[in-house]
Amino acid sequence: MSTARRAFKRMLLRRDGRCMVCGVYLDEDTINPHHITTRGAGGEDNLENGISLCQQCHVAVHNGHYSPAALRWILWIHYSYEYEDWQLGDERDREAALNLCAKPTRVERW
């Protein structure tokens, strides 16, 4: 694993400490750092473009169960990051994020 990838992983783990979709606590071994906009598409290794996921939720994201816009909404809800309107998708993306943030999780939320 590259130094940049390790730094990105640690930065997300420090910020979140848990999967931002299901709420399970994460550690160095269980975190699956995810770039919302891929590096190949110009995404950067910054907090606004990264989200901490568990393995199960990371697979679900890559299988299309959660849109990049819904992941940005989750970060907006928790951290008030600012995104361009087009990056937040539509009402379905917002509702998906609200439902994820409101659903009971395996751990207590902040």
Secondary structure, DSSP 8 states (H G I E B T S, - for coil): --HHHHHHHHHHHHHHSB-TTT--B--TTT-EEEESS-GGGT--SSGGGEEEE-HHHHHHHHTTSS-HHHHHHHHHHHH-----GGGG--HHHHHHHHHHHHS--SS---
